[in-house]
Amino acid sequence: MGGNVQQILSMQAAEGMVLAKDVLTSDGRILCGKGTALTLPIIERIKKMDISWITVEGHPVRMEGEKSLEQELRDIEKRFLRVKHIPPLMYIKRKIMQREVAARQIP
């Protein structure tokens, strides 16, 4: 599974969002498969079955307290300030920053 997915509350689901993971019933059966575009009837069915969380493609819902990409990258820079002279750690910092940027990109 790629990094460009988001787990949201089923009550945050909206028409057109695309499932990034199968939605399973409480007994483990597939209710909706990965890749399904959500419609109002599907969203209602998910809610009626008391499924609290679903995983969708992209990052369609802004969560409270969530940092912007710029804030996230600044925080990463700060965390690595004391180890600027250690090349392997700078490599790791670059990889973390690249992953953060890639996770926020809209397909």
N, C-alpha and C positions, 0 to 999 in steps of 0.2 A: 504494500500500500504506500502511495506517495505521501509526501509531507504536506501536500496542498489539500487537506481535508479539515473539517471542523466538526466536533461533536457538539450538538445543540439539544436543547429541550424540545420534545415533540411539539410543545405549544408554540415554539418559535418557527416551526416549519411554515414555508410559504410555497404557493404554486410555482413550479418551474425549477425549484431546487432539485438537484440530482443526488440520489443516494450513493455514497462512496463505500458502503458496506451493506450486506443483507440485513434486513430488519427481521428479527426472530420473535416468534410467539413465546410465551412463558414455558411451553413444553419443547422448545427448540426447533419448531417448524419454521420454514421461511415464509414470512408474510409478504414481503416485497424484496425483490432481488436488487443487488448492486447494479447501478446504472439506470434505475427507474427514475423517471422525472416525476416529481410529486404533483398530484392534482388534488383538488379539494376533497373528492371522495376517498382517495388514498389517505390523506392527512386525517380525515374524520375516522377512518378505520383504525389507524395507528393510535389515535387518542382513545377510542372506545375500548381498545384492547389493553389499556393502561401501560403502554410502552412509553417510558419517561424520556429516553434519550435516543437520538438517531445520529448517524454520521453522514454528513453531506460533503459534496465536492466543493472546493474553493473555501472561501472564508466569508460567507454571506451575512453573518450576524456579528455585530460589534458588541462585545461583552463589557459590562461595567468593570472599570479598573484595568482594562486591557491597555497595554502600552502601544504607542505608535511605533512604526519601524524605526524612526529616528531615535526615539527614546531607548528602544531595545539595543540599537547599535552603540549608542553612547554608553549604556550600562556595560556592554561587553568590553568596550575600550577601557573603561574605568577598572574593570576586574583584572585586566591584563597589564595595567600600568607598571607595576613593580617588576614584571618579568620581561620587559622589552628586549633585554640582552640575551634571552634564551631562544634561539631560533626554532627548536621544536614546538615551544609553546606559542610562538608567533604564528607558526603554521596552523596549529590547532585553533587559534583565535580567528585566523582568516577563514578556516573551514566553518566554524560556528557562524560567523557573520554571513558567509555565502549561503548556508543552509537557512538562516533566518530570512534573508532576502528572497530566496527561492520559495519558501513557504508562504510568503505574502503575495507572490505574483499571481495575477489573474490569468487563467488559461486562455 
